[in-house]
Amino acid sequence: MFTSRKEQKEMQTQIIESAGKIYNYLSDKGEVTINKLRKDMDLDDNFTYMGLGWLSREDKISYTQKPKSITVKLV
């Protein structure tokens, strides 16, 4: 299914807004597991992951692999 330019722009806006919410959450909470972040955030899972990807691309967060989870924090 093809999306229009307007729909693509709206989706990008949602991703950026999600990244901002995640950034603020991590600023308050510090290092958390991705599962905890997903449960605490009032975001669609897809936008949670896309927001994390956005922040990762911007070098704003770091990940740590734990034995049973992955944690994320601001850098």
PDB file of N, H, CA, C and O in Angstrom:
ATOM      1  N   MET A   1       0.839  -1.175   0.000  1.00  0.00           N
ATOM      2  CA  MET A   1       0.000   0.000   0.000  1.00  0.00           C
ATOM      3  C   MET A   1       0.884   1.239   0.000  1.00  0.00           C
ATOM      4  O   MET A   1       1.830   1.341   0.781  1.00  0.00           O
ATOM      5  N   PHE A   2       0.574   2.156  -0.862  1.00  0.00           N
ATOM      6  H   PHE A   2      -0.195   2.074  -1.497  1.00  0.00           H
ATOM      7  CA  PHE A   2       1.344   3.381  -0.978  1.00  0.00           C
ATOM      8  C   PHE A   2       0.751   4.450  -0.073  1.00  0.00           C
ATOM      9  O   PHE A   2      -0.463   4.523   0.117  1.00  0.00           O
ATOM     10  N   THR A   3       1.623   5.270   0.476  1.00  0.00           N
ATOM     11  H   THR A   3       2.610   5.210   0.321  1.00  0.00           H
ATOM     12  CA  THR A   3       1.149   6.376   1.296  1.00  0.00           C
ATOM     13  C   THR A   3       1.494   7.685   0.597  1.00  0.00           C
ATOM     14  O   THR A   3       2.484   7.794  -0.126  1.00  0.00           O
ATOM     15  N   SER A   4       0.650   8.661   0.839  1.00  0.00           N
ATOM     16  H   SER A   4      -0.154   8.572   1.427  1.00  0.00           H
ATOM     17  CA  SER A   4       0.875   9.967   0.236  1.00  0.00           C
ATOM     18  C   SER A   4       1.991  10.686   0.968  1.00  0.00           C
ATOM     19  O   SER A   4       2.402  10.291   2.059  1.00  0.00           O
ATOM     20  N   ARG A   5       2.468  11.741   0.351  1.00  0.00           N
ATOM     21  H   ARG A   5       2.135  12.062  -0.536  1.00  0.00           H
ATOM     22  CA  ARG A   5       3.494  12.571   0.989  1.00  0.00           C
ATOM     23  C   ARG A   5       2.987  13.128   2.309  1.00  0.00           C
ATOM     24  O   ARG A   5       3.732  13.200   3.286  1.00  0.00           O
ATOM     25  N   LYS A   6       1.714  13.524   2.337  1.00  0.00           N
ATOM     26  H   LYS A   6       1.109  13.466   1.544  1.00  0.00           H
ATOM     27  CA  LYS A   6       1.119  14.066   3.563  1.00  0.00           C
ATOM     28  C   LYS A   6       1.105  13.010   4.664  1.00  0.00           C
ATOM     29  O   LYS A   6       1.437  13.308   5.811  1.00  0.00           O
ATOM     30  N   GLU A   7       0.722  11.775   4.324  1.00  0.00           N
ATOM     31  H   GLU A   7       0.451  11.533   3.392  1.00  0.00           H
ATOM     32  CA  GLU A   7       0.707  10.693   5.308  1.00  0.00           C
ATOM     33  C   GLU A   7       2.109  10.379   5.808  1.00  0.00           C
ATOM     34  O   GLU A   7       2.300  10.110   6.994  1.00  0.00           O
ATOM     35  N   GLN A   8       3.093  10.411   4.910  1.00  0.00           N
ATOM     36  H   GLN A   8       2.938  10.629   3.946  1.00  0.00           H
ATOM     37  CA  GLN A   8       4.477  10.172   5.310  1.00  0.00           C
ATOM     38  C   GLN A   8       4.952  11.259   6.263  1.00  0.00           C
ATOM     39  O   GLN A   8       5.625  10.971   7.253  1.00  0.00           O
ATOM     40  N   LYS A   9       4.603  12.511   5.967  1.00  0.00           N
ATOM     41  H   LYS A   9       4.056  12.745   5.163  1.00  0.00           H
ATOM     42  CA  LYS A   9       4.999  13.628   6.826  1.00  0.00           C
ATOM     43  C   LYS A   9       4.342  13.504   8.200  1.00  0.00           C
ATOM     44  O   LYS A   9       4.979  13.764   9.221  1.00  0.00           O
ATOM     45  N   GLU A  10       3.076  13.108   8.226  1.00  0.00           N
ATOM     46  H   GLU A  10       2.559  12.896   7.397  1.00  0.00           H
ATOM     47  CA  GLU A  10       2.372  12.918   9.497  1.00  0.00           C
ATOM     48  C   GLU A  10       3.010  11.805  10.319  1.00  0.00           C
ATOM     49  O   GLU A  10       3.146  11.919  11.537  1.00  0.00           O
ATOM     50  N   MET A  11       3.401  10.724   9.639  1.00  0.00           N
ATOM     51  H   MET A  11       3.291  10.631   8.650  1.00  0.00           H
ATOM     52  CA  MET A  11       4.045   9.620  10.350  1.00  0.00           C
ATOM     53  C   MET A  11       5.397  10.062  10.907  1.00  0.00           C
ATOM     54  O   MET A  11       5.743   9.725  12.039  1.00  0.00           O
ATOM     55  N   GLN A  12       6.152  10.808  10.123  1.00  0.00           N
ATOM     56  H   GLN A  12       5.871  11.082   9.204  1.00  0.00           H
ATOM     57  CA  GLN A  12       7.441  11.295  10.603  1.00  0.00           C
ATOM     58  C   GLN A  12       7.234  12.206  11.814  1.00  0.00           C
ATOM     59  O   GLN A  12       8.014  12.152  12.765  1.00  0.00           O
ATOM     60  N   THR A  13       6.218  13.021  11.790  1.00  0.00           N
ATOM     61  H   THR A  13       5.584  13.065  11.018  1.00  0.00           H
ATOM     62  CA  THR A  13       5.908  13.891  12.930  1.00  0.00           C
ATOM     63  C   THR A  13       5.593  13.058  14.167  1.00  0.00           C
ATOM     64  O   THR A  13       6.050  13.385  15.263  1.00  0.00           O
ATOM     65  N   GLN A  14       4.814  11.978  14.005  1.00  0.00           N
ATOM     66  H   GLN A  14       4.443  11.713  13.115  1.00  0.00           H
ATOM     67  CA  GLN A  14       4.498  11.099  15.124  1.00  0.00           C
ATOM     68  C   GLN A  14       5.761  10.430  15.673  1.00  0.00           C
ATOM     69  O   GLN A  14       5.905  10.268  16.885  1.00  0.00           O
ATOM     70  N   ILE A  15       6.662  10.047  14.789  1.00  0.00           N
ATOM     71  H   ILE A  15       6.545  10.178  13.805  1.00  0.00           H
ATOM     72  CA  ILE A  15       7.914   9.417  15.229  1.00  0.00           C
ATOM     73  C   ILE A  15       8.746  10.406  16.037  1.00  0.00           C
ATOM     74  O   ILE A  15       9.289  10.055  17.084  1.00  0.00           O
ATOM     75  N   ILE A  16       8.846  11.635  15.555  1.00  0.00           N
ATOM     76  H   ILE A  16       8.405  11.920  14.704  1.00  0.00           H
ATOM     77  CA  ILE A  16       9.616  12.660  16.261  1.00  0.00           C
ATOM     78  C   ILE A  16       8.989  12.957  17.617  1.00  0.00           C
ATOM     79  O   ILE A  16       9.701  13.102  18.610  1.00  0.00           O
ATOM     80  N   GLU A  17       7.655  13.050  17.666  1.00  0.00           N
ATOM     81  H   GLU A  17       7.076  12.932  16.859  1.00  0.00           H
ATOM     82  CA  GLU A  17       6.973  13.295  18.939  1.00  0.00           C
ATOM     83  C   GLU A  17       7.196  12.134  19.900  1.00  0.00           C
ATOM     84  O   GLU A  17       7.402  12.348  21.094  1.00  0.00           O
ATOM     85  N   SER A  18       7.158  10.915  19.392  1.00  0.00           N
ATOM     86  H   SER A  18       6.991  10.741  18.421  1.00  0.00           H
ATOM     87  CA  SER A  18       7.420   9.739  20.220  1.00  0.00           C
ATOM     88  C   SER A  18       8.846   9.769  20.763  1.00  0.00           C
ATOM     89  O   SER A  18       9.076   9.472  21.935  1.00  0.00           O
ATOM     90  N   ALA A  19       9.790  10.124  19.914  1.00  0.00           N
ATOM     91  H   ALA A  19       9.603  10.365  18.962  1.00  0.00           H
ATOM     92  CA  ALA A  19      11.186  10.226  20.350  1.00  0.00           C
ATOM     93  C   ALA A  19      11.321  11.260  21.465  1.00  0.00           C
ATOM     94  O   ALA A  19      12.061  11.041  22.424  1.00  0.00           O
ATOM     95  N   GLY A  20      10.617  12.381  21.350  1.00  0.00           N
ATOM     96  H   GLY A  20      10.015  12.559  20.571  1.00  0.00           H
ATOM     97  CA  GLY A  20      10.657  13.401  22.389  1.00  0.00           C
ATOM     98  C   GLY A  20      10.090  12.900  23.706  1.00  0.00           C
ATOM     99  O   GLY A  20      10.645  13.177  24.769  1.00  0.00           O
ATOM    100  N   LYS A  21       8.989  12.166  23.642  1.00  0.00           N
ATOM    101  H   LYS A  21       8.538  11.941  22.778  1.00  0.00           H
ATOM    102  CA  LYS A  21       8.395  11.604  24.861  1.00  0.00           C
ATOM    103  C   LYS A  21       9.339  10.597  25.506  1.00  0.00           C
ATOM    104  O   LYS A  21       9.502  10.582  26.726  1.00  0.00           O
ATOM    105  N   ILE A  22       9.955   9.764  24.687  1.00  0.00           N
ATOM    106  H   ILE A  22       9.823   9.777  23.696  1.00  0.00           H
ATOM    107  CA  ILE A  22      10.906   8.774  25.203  1.00  0.00           C
ATOM    108  C   ILE A  22      12.108   9.481  25.827  1.00  0.00           C
ATOM    109  O   ILE A  22      12.573   9.095  26.900  1.00  0.00           O
ATOM    110  N   TYR A  23      12.602  10.501  25.161  1.00  0.00           N
ATOM    111  H   TYR A  23      12.225  10.814  24.289  1.00  0.00           H
ATOM    112  CA  TYR A  23      13.746  11.263  25.685  1.00  0.00           C
ATOM    113  C   TYR A  23      13.410  11.830  27.067  1.00  0.00           C
ATOM    114  O   TYR A  23      14.205  11.716  28.000  1.00  0.00           O
ATOM    115  N   ASN A  24      12.239  12.436  27.189  1.00  0.00           N
ATOM    116  H   ASN A  24      11.593  12.528  26.431  1.00  0.00           H
ATOM    117  CA  ASN A  24      11.825  13.006  28.479  1.00  0.00           C
ATOM    118  C   ASN A  24      11.651  11.930  29.539  1.00  0.00           C
ATOM    119  O   ASN A  24      12.020  12.133  30.695  1.00  0.00           O
ATOM    120  N   TYR A  25      11.100  10.802  29.160  1.00  0.00           N
ATOM    121  H   TYR A  25      10.801  10.637  28.220  1.00  0.00           H
ATOM    122  CA  TYR A  25      10.938   9.679  30.086  1.00  0.00           C
ATOM    123  C   TYR A  25      12.298   9.218  30.603  1.00  0.00           C
ATOM    124  O   TYR A  25      12.486   9.045  31.807  1.00  0.00           O
ATOM    125  N   LEU A  26      13.240   9.021  29.687  1.00  0.00           N
ATOM    126  H   LEU A  26      13.087   9.161  28.709  1.00  0.00           H
ATOM    127  CA  LEU A  26      14.574   8.571  30.090  1.00  0.00           C
ATOM    128  C   LEU A  26      15.296   9.631  30.912  1.00  0.00           C
ATOM    129  O   LEU A  26      16.093   9.295  31.788  1.00  0.00           O
ATOM    130  N   SER A  27      15.031  10.887  30.646  1.00  0.00           N
ATOM    131  H   SER A  27      14.384  11.160  29.935  1.00  0.00           H
ATOM    132  CA  SER A  27      15.625  11.967  31.425  1.00  0.00           C
ATOM    133  C   SER A  27      15.164  11.879  32.883  1.00  0.00           C
ATOM    134  O   SER A  27      15.939  12.145  33.801  1.00  0.00           O
ATOM    135  N   ASP A  28      13.907  11.507  33.086  1.00  0.00           N
ATOM    136  H   ASP A  28      13.277  11.291  32.340  1.00  0.00           H
ATOM    137  CA  ASP A  28      13.354  11.376  34.440  1.00  0.00           C
ATOM    138  C   ASP A  28      13.759  10.068  35.109  1.00  0.00           C
ATOM    139  O   ASP A  28      14.093  10.058  36.294  1.00  0.00           O
ATOM    140  N   LYS A  29      13.732   8.966  34.364  1.00  0.00           N
ATOM    141  H   LYS A  29      13.460   8.975  33.401  1.00  0.00           H
ATOM    142  CA  LYS A  29      13.900   7.632  34.947  1.00  0.00           C
ATOM    143  C   LYS A  29      15.326   7.108  34.928  1.00  0.00           C
ATOM    144  O   LYS A  29      15.669   6.246  35.737  1.00  0.00           O
ATOM    145  N   GLY A  30      16.156   7.597  34.038  1.00  0.00           N
ATOM    146  H   GLY A  30      15.877   8.297  33.381  1.00  0.00           H
ATOM    147  CA  GLY A  30      17.500   7.051  33.908  1.00  0.00           C
ATOM    148  C   GLY A  30      17.476   5.772  33.084  1.00  0.00           C
ATOM    149  O   GLY A  30      16.680   5.647  32.153  1.00  0.00           O
ATOM    150  N   GLU A  31      18.335   4.831  33.419  1.00  0.00           N
ATOM    151  H   GLU A  31      18.981   4.933  34.175  1.00  0.00           H
ATOM    152  CA  GLU A  31      18.436   3.588  32.657  1.00  0.00           C
ATOM    153  C   GLU A  31      17.262   2.664  32.981  1.00  0.00           C
ATOM    154  O   GLU A  31      16.975   2.407  34.151  1.00  0.00           O
ATOM    155  N   VAL A  32      16.592   2.172  31.959  1.00  0.00           N
ATOM    156  H   VAL A  32      16.825   2.380  31.009  1.00  0.00           H
ATOM    157  CA  VAL A  32      15.462   1.247  32.123  1.00  0.00           C
ATOM    158  C   VAL A  32      15.527   0.177  31.037  1.00  0.00           C
ATOM    159  O   VAL A  32      16.183   0.345  30.009  1.00  0.00           O
ATOM    160  N   THR A  33      14.830  -0.922  31.293  1.00  0.00           N
ATOM    161  H   THR A  33      14.297  -1.058  32.129  1.00  0.00           H
ATOM    162  CA  THR A  33      14.730  -1.935  30.246  1.00  0.00           C
ATOM    163  C   THR A  33      13.753  -1.437  29.180  1.00  0.00           C
ATOM    164  O   THR A  33      12.868  -0.624  29.447  1.00  0.00           O
ATOM    165  N   ILE A  34      13.943  -1.945  27.983  1.00  0.00           N
ATOM    166  H   ILE A  34      14.662  -2.606  27.766  1.00  0.00           H
ATOM    167  CA  ILE A  34      13.023  -1.583  26.907  1.00  0.00           C
ATOM    168  C   ILE A  34      11.614  -2.052  27.242  1.00  0.00           C
ATOM    169  O   ILE A  34      10.642  -1.366  26.923  1.00  0.00           O
ATOM    170  N   ASN A  35      11.490  -3.216  27.883  1.00  0.00           N
ATOM    171  H   ASN A  35      12.279  -3.773  28.142  1.00  0.00           H
ATOM    172  CA  ASN A  35      10.162  -3.704  28.259  1.00  0.00           C
ATOM    173  C   ASN A  35       9.478  -2.758  29.250  1.00  0.00           C
ATOM    174  O   ASN A  35       8.284  -2.491  29.119  1.00  0.00           O
ATOM    175  N   LYS A  36      10.212  -2.254  30.228  1.00  0.00           N
ATOM    176  H   LYS A  36      11.183  -2.471  30.335  1.00  0.00           H
ATOM    177  CA  LYS A  36       9.632  -1.309  31.190  1.00  0.00           C
ATOM    178  C   LYS A  36       9.230  -0.022  30.474  1.00  0.00           C
ATOM    179  O   LYS A  36       8.146   0.510  30.712  1.00  0.00           O
ATOM    180  N   LEU A  37      10.087   0.469  29.612  1.00  0.00           N
ATOM    181  H   LEU A  37      10.967   0.036  29.419  1.00  0.00           H
ATOM    182  CA  LEU A  37       9.775   1.671  28.849  1.00  0.00           C
ATOM    183  C   LEU A  37       8.495   1.459  28.046  1.00  0.00           C
ATOM    184  O   LEU A  37       7.618   2.322  28.047  1.00  0.00           O
ATOM    185  N   ARG A  38       8.377   0.327  27.365  1.00  0.00           N
ATOM    186  H   ARG A  38       9.090  -0.375  27.364  1.00  0.00           H
ATOM    187  CA  ARG A  38       7.180   0.018  26.569  1.00  0.00           C
ATOM    188  C   ARG A  38       5.937  -0.006  27.437  1.00  0.00           C
ATOM    189  O   ARG A  38       4.895   0.515  27.041  1.00  0.00           O
ATOM    190  N   LYS A  39       6.033  -0.606  28.621  1.00  0.00           N
ATOM    191  H   LYS A  39       6.880  -1.029  28.943  1.00  0.00           H
ATOM    192  CA  LYS A  39       4.876  -0.708  29.513  1.00  0.00           C
ATOM    193  C   LYS A  39       4.485   0.648  30.085  1.00  0.00           C
ATOM    194  O   LYS A  39       3.299   0.941  30.231  1.00  0.00           O
ATOM    195  N   ASP A  40       5.471   1.475  30.408  1.00  0.00           N
ATOM    196  H   ASP A  40       6.435   1.237  30.289  1.00  0.00           H
ATOM    197  CA  ASP A  40       5.211   2.774  31.041  1.00  0.00           C
ATOM    198  C   ASP A  40       4.753   3.846  30.056  1.00  0.00           C
ATOM    199  O   ASP A  40       4.003   4.751  30.423  1.00  0.00           O
ATOM    200  N   MET A  41       5.198   3.745  28.820  1.00  0.00           N
ATOM    201  H   MET A  41       5.807   3.010  28.522  1.00  0.00           H
ATOM    202  CA  MET A  41       4.888   4.779  27.840  1.00  0.00           C
ATOM    203  C   MET A  41       3.498   4.566  27.258  1.00  0.00           C
ATOM    204  O   MET A  41       3.077   3.432  27.028  1.00  0.00           O
ATOM    205  N   ASP A  42       2.804   5.644  27.028  1.00  0.00           N
ATOM    206  H   ASP A  42       3.146   6.565  27.215  1.00  0.00           H
ATOM    207  CA  ASP A  42       1.483   5.581  26.407  1.00  0.00           C
ATOM    208  C   ASP A  42       1.642   5.758  24.895  1.00  0.00           C
ATOM    209  O   ASP A  42       1.084   6.677  24.296  1.00  0.00           O
ATOM    210  N   LEU A  43       2.427   4.841  24.292  1.00  0.00           N
ATOM    211  H   LEU A  43       2.880   4.094  24.778  1.00  0.00           H
ATOM    212  CA  LEU A  43       2.703   4.896  22.855  1.00  0.00           C
ATOM    213  C   LEU A  43       2.408   3.541  22.236  1.00  0.00           C
ATOM    214  O   LEU A  43       2.541   2.507  22.891  1.00  0.00           O
ATOM    215  N   ASP A  44       2.013   3.553  20.989  1.00  0.00           N
ATOM    216  H   ASP A  44       1.905   4.393  20.457  1.00  0.00           H
ATOM    217  CA  ASP A  44       1.910   2.331  20.216  1.00  0.00           C
ATOM    218  C   ASP A  44       3.304   1.696  20.163  1.00  0.00           C
ATOM    219  O   ASP A  44       4.302   2.403  20.022  1.00  0.00           O
ATOM    220  N   ASP A  45       3.375   0.371  20.276  1.00  0.00           N
ATOM    221  H   ASP A  45       2.564  -0.203  20.391  1.00  0.00           H
ATOM    222  CA  ASP A  45       4.683  -0.298  20.258  1.00  0.00           C
ATOM    223  C   ASP A  45       5.510   0.095  19.040  1.00  0.00           C
ATOM    224  O   ASP A  45       6.716   0.311  19.158  1.00  0.00           O
ATOM    225  N   ASN A  46       4.876   0.192  17.870  1.00  0.00           N
ATOM    226  H   ASN A  46       3.896   0.017  17.774  1.00  0.00           H
ATOM    227  CA  ASN A  46       5.620   0.565  16.668  1.00  0.00           C
ATOM    228  C   ASN A  46       6.282   1.928  16.832  1.00  0.00           C
ATOM    229  O   ASN A  46       7.440   2.105  16.456  1.00  0.00           O
ATOM    230  N   PHE A  47       5.554   2.893  17.391  1.00  0.00           N
ATOM    231  H   PHE A  47       4.612   2.750  17.697  1.00  0.00           H
ATOM    232  CA  PHE A  47       6.121   4.226  17.559  1.00  0.00           C
ATOM    233  C   PHE A  47       7.158   4.255  18.681  1.00  0.00           C
ATOM    234  O   PHE A  47       8.071   5.080  18.661  1.00  0.00           O
ATOM    235  N   THR A  48       7.022   3.361  19.656  1.00  0.00           N
ATOM    236  H   THR A  48       6.280   2.690  19.672  1.00  0.00           H
ATOM    237  CA  THR A  48       8.062   3.242  20.679  1.00  0.00           C
ATOM    238  C   THR A  48       9.372   2.822  20.033  1.00  0.00           C
ATOM    239  O   THR A  48      10.417   3.425  20.276  1.00  0.00           O
ATOM    240  N   TYR A  49       9.306   1.784  19.208  1.00  0.00           N
ATOM    241  H   TYR A  49       8.457   1.294  19.011  1.00  0.00           H
ATOM    242  CA  TYR A  49      10.523   1.294  18.556  1.00  0.00           C
ATOM    243  C   TYR A  49      11.069   2.286  17.535  1.00  0.00           C
ATOM    244  O   TYR A  49      12.283   2.456  17.421  1.00  0.00           O
ATOM    245  N   MET A  50      10.184   2.935  16.799  1.00  0.00           N
ATOM    246  H   MET A  50       9.198   2.797  16.891  1.00  0.00           H
ATOM    247  CA  MET A  50      10.663   3.927  15.833  1.00  0.00           C
ATOM    248  C   MET A  50      11.260   5.132  16.546  1.00  0.00           C
ATOM    249  O   MET A  50      12.245   5.702  16.077  1.00  0.00           O
ATOM    250  N   GLY A  51      10.671   5.529  17.680  1.00  0.00           N
ATOM    251  H   GLY A  51       9.871   5.067  18.060  1.00  0.00           H
ATOM    252  CA  GLY A  51      11.229   6.632  18.467  1.00  0.00           C
ATOM    253  C   GLY A  51      12.607   6.282  19.017  1.00  0.00           C
ATOM    254  O   GLY A  51      13.513   7.115  19.017  1.00  0.00           O
ATOM    255  N   LEU A  52      12.758   5.040  19.489  1.00  0.00           N
ATOM    256  H   LEU A  52      12.022   4.364  19.489  1.00  0.00           H
ATOM    257  CA  LEU A  52      14.073   4.593  19.959  1.00  0.00           C
ATOM    258  C   LEU A  52      15.086   4.605  18.812  1.00  0.00           C
ATOM    259  O   LEU A  52      16.237   5.004  18.990  1.00  0.00           O
ATOM    260  N   GLY A  53      14.646   4.170  17.656  1.00  0.00           N
ATOM    261  H   GLY A  53      13.711   3.846  17.512  1.00  0.00           H
ATOM    262  CA  GLY A  53      15.527   4.189  16.485  1.00  0.00           C
ATOM    263  C   GLY A  53      15.953   5.604  16.130  1.00  0.00           C
ATOM    264  O   GLY A  53      17.113   5.850  15.801  1.00  0.00           O
ATOM    265  N   TRP A  54      15.007   6.527  16.198  1.00  0.00           N
ATOM    266  H   TRP A  54      14.065   6.327  16.465  1.00  0.00           H
ATOM    267  CA  TRP A  54      15.305   7.934  15.898  1.00  0.00           C
ATOM    268  C   TRP A  54      16.367   8.464  16.871  1.00  0.00           C
ATOM    269  O   TRP A  54      17.355   9.074  16.461  1.00  0.00           O
ATOM    270  N   LEU A  55      16.141   8.217  18.166  1.00  0.00           N
ATOM    271  H   LEU A  55      15.339   7.721  18.499  1.00  0.00           H
ATOM    272  CA  LEU A  55      17.102   8.684  19.179  1.00  0.00           C
ATOM    273  C   LEU A  55      18.452   8.001  19.007  1.00  0.00           C
ATOM    274  O   LEU A  55      19.496   8.619  19.217  1.00  0.00           O
ATOM    275  N   SER A  56      18.432   6.750  18.632  1.00  0.00           N
ATOM    276  H   SER A  56      17.584   6.248  18.462  1.00  0.00           H
ATOM    277  CA  SER A  56      19.666   6.010  18.409  1.00  0.00           C
ATOM    278  C   SER A  56      20.440   6.612  17.238  1.00  0.00           C
ATOM    279  O   SER A  56      21.655   6.793  17.309  1.00  0.00           O
ATOM    280  N   ARG A  57      19.729   6.915  16.178  1.00  0.00           N
ATOM    281  H   ARG A  57      18.741   6.768  16.120  1.00  0.00           H
ATOM    282  CA  ARG A  57      20.351   7.516  14.985  1.00  0.00           C
ATOM    283  C   ARG A  57      20.951   8.880  15.306  1.00  0.00           C
ATOM    284  O   ARG A  57      21.958   9.283  14.723  1.00  0.00           O
ATOM    285  N   GLU A  58      20.321   9.578  16.235  1.00  0.00           N
ATOM    286  H   GLU A  58      19.504   9.250  16.709  1.00  0.00           H
ATOM    287  CA  GLU A  58      20.801  10.901  16.648  1.00  0.00           C
ATOM    288  C   GLU A  58      21.874  10.818  17.740  1.00  0.00           C
ATOM    289  O   GLU A  58      22.311  11.845  18.259  1.00  0.00           O
ATOM    290  N   ASP A  59      22.295   9.602  18.085  1.00  0.00           N
ATOM    291  H   ASP A  59      21.940   8.768  17.663  1.00  0.00           H
ATOM    292  CA  ASP A  59      23.303   9.368  19.140  1.00  0.00           C
ATOM    293  C   ASP A  59      22.902   9.970  20.480  1.00  0.00           C
ATOM    294  O   ASP A  59      23.735  10.531  21.193  1.00  0.00           O
ATOM    295  N   LYS A  60      21.615   9.849  20.817  1.00  0.00           N
ATOM    296  H   LYS A  60      20.939   9.394  20.238  1.00  0.00           H
ATOM    297  CA  LYS A  60      21.095  10.389  22.086  1.00  0.00           C
ATOM    298  C   LYS A  60      20.974   9.317  23.164  1.00  0.00           C
ATOM    299  O   LYS A  60      20.875   9.637  24.348  1.00  0.00           O
ATOM    300  N   ILE A  61      20.982   8.038  22.760  1.00  0.00           N
ATOM    301  H   ILE A  61      21.063   7.778  21.797  1.00  0.00           H
ATOM    302  CA  ILE A  61      20.810   6.951  23.717  1.00  0.00           C
ATOM    303  C   ILE A  61      21.844   5.861  23.479  1.00  0.00           C
ATOM    304  O   ILE A  61      22.447   5.756  22.411  1.00  0.00           O
ATOM    305  N   SER A  62      22.022   5.054  24.523  1.00  0.00           N
ATOM    306  H   SER A  62      21.532   5.140  25.391  1.00  0.00           H
ATOM    307  CA  SER A  62      22.885   3.875  24.397  1.00  0.00           C
ATOM    308  C   SER A  62      22.128   2.668  24.931  1.00  0.00           C
ATOM    309  O   SER A  62      21.246   2.785  25.781  1.00  0.00           O
ATOM    310  N   TYR A  63      22.493   1.525  24.415  1.00  0.00           N
ATOM    311  H   TYR A  63      23.210   1.430  23.725  1.00  0.00           H
ATOM    312  CA  TYR A  63      21.864   0.265  24.796  1.00  0.00           C
ATOM    313  C   TYR A  63      22.879  -0.601  25.509  1.00  0.00           C
ATOM    314  O   TYR A  63      24.074  -0.534  25.221  1.00  0.00           O
ATOM    315  N   THR A  64      22.402  -1.426  26.452  1.00  0.00           N
ATOM    316  H   THR A  64      21.432  -1.481  26.687  1.00  0.00           H
ATOM    317  CA  THR A  64      23.248  -2.405  27.118  1.00  0.00           C
ATOM    318  C   THR A  64      22.527  -3.740  27.105  1.00  0.00           C
ATOM    319  O   THR A  64      21.384  -3.843  27.550  1.00  0.00           O
ATOM    320  N   GLN A  65      23.199  -4.761  26.593  1.00  0.00           N
ATOM    321  H   GLN A  65      24.128  -4.677  26.231  1.00  0.00           H
ATOM    322  CA  GLN A  65      22.622  -6.108  26.579  1.00  0.00           C
ATOM    323  C   GLN A  65      22.843  -6.735  27.945  1.00  0.00           C
ATOM    324  O   GLN A  65      23.982  -6.871  28.393  1.00  0.00           O
ATOM    325  N   LYS A  66      21.764  -7.115  28.605  1.00  0.00           N
ATOM    326  H   LYS A  66      20.839  -7.005  28.242  1.00  0.00           H
ATOM    327  CA  LYS A  66      21.820  -7.835  29.881  1.00  0.00           C
ATOM    328  C   LYS A  66      21.474  -9.297  29.588  1.00  0.00           C
ATOM    329  O   LYS A  66      21.043  -9.616  28.480  1.00  0.00           O
ATOM    330  N   PRO A  67      21.659 -10.187  30.569  1.00  0.00           N
ATOM    331  CA  PRO A  67      21.362 -11.611  30.300  1.00  0.00           C
ATOM    332  C   PRO A  67      19.939 -11.863  29.775  1.00  0.00           C
ATOM    333  O   PRO A  67      19.745 -12.698  28.892  1.00  0.00           O
ATOM    334  N   LYS A  68      18.943 -11.142  30.317  1.00  0.00           N
ATOM    335  H   LYS A  68      19.100 -10.463  31.035  1.00  0.00           H
ATOM    336  CA  LYS A  68      17.561 -11.421  29.901  1.00  0.00           C
ATOM    337  C   LYS A  68      16.831 -10.197  29.383  1.00  0.00           C
ATOM    338  O   LYS A  68      15.618 -10.244  29.177  1.00  0.00           O
ATOM    339  N   SER A  69      17.542  -9.108  29.170  1.00  0.00           N
ATOM    340  H   SER A  69      18.527  -9.070  29.338  1.00  0.00           H
ATOM    341  CA  SER A  69      16.879  -7.888  28.709  1.00  0.00           C
ATOM    342  C   SER A  69      17.897  -6.942  28.075  1.00  0.00           C
ATOM    343  O   SER A  69      19.105  -7.176  28.109  1.00  0.00           O
ATOM    344  N   ILE A  70      17.372  -5.884  27.507  1.00  0.00           N
ATOM    345  H   ILE A  70      16.391  -5.694  27.480  1.00  0.00           H
ATOM    346  CA  ILE A  70      18.187  -4.805  26.971  1.00  0.00           C
ATOM    347  C   ILE A  70      17.773  -3.531  27.690  1.00  0.00           C
ATOM    348  O   ILE A  70      16.586  -3.223  27.788  1.00  0.00           O
ATOM    349  N   THR A  71      18.753  -2.793  28.190  1.00  0.00           N
ATOM    350  H   THR A  71      19.718  -3.043  28.110  1.00  0.00           H
ATOM    351  CA  THR A  71      18.455  -1.512  28.829  1.00  0.00           C
ATOM    352  C   THR A  71      18.841  -0.373  27.893  1.00  0.00           C
ATOM    353  O   THR A  71      19.664  -0.521  26.989  1.00  0.00           O
ATOM    354  N   VAL A  72      18.216   0.758  28.149  1.00  0.00           N
ATOM    355  H   VAL A  72      17.548   0.879  28.883  1.00  0.00           H
ATOM    356  CA  VAL A  72      18.479   1.951  27.339  1.00  0.00           C
ATOM    357  C   VAL A  72      18.598   3.137  28.288  1.00  0.00           C
ATOM    358  O   VAL A  72      17.919   3.205  29.313  1.00  0.00           O
ATOM    359  N   LYS A  73      19.478   4.068  27.925  1.00  0.00           N
ATOM    360  H   LYS A  73      20.030   4.012  27.093  1.00  0.00           H
ATOM    361  CA  LYS A  73      19.641   5.289  28.719  1.00  0.00           C
ATOM    362  C   LYS A  73      20.143   6.405  27.820  1.00  0.00           C
ATOM    363  O   LYS A  73      20.649   6.163  26.724  1.00  0.00           O
ATOM    364  N   LEU A  74      19.996   7.625  28.302  1.00  0.00           N
ATOM    365  H   LEU A  74      19.585   7.822  29.192  1.00  0.00           H
ATOM    366  CA  LEU A  74      20.523   8.774  27.576  1.00  0.00           C
ATOM    367  C   LEU A  74      22.032   8.805  27.684  1.00  0.00           C
ATOM    368  O   LEU A  74      22.598   8.358  28.682  1.00  0.00           O
ATOM    369  N   VAL A  75      22.680   9.327  26.672  1.00  0.00           N
ATOM    370  H   VAL A  75      22.221   9.691  25.861  1.00  0.00           H
ATOM    371  CA  VAL A  75      24.140   9.475  26.728  1.00  0.00           C
ATOM    372  C   VAL A  75      24.502  10.917  26.984  1.00  0.00           C
ATOM    373  O   VAL A  75      25.684  11.251  27.067  1.00  0.00           O
TER     374      VAL A  75
END
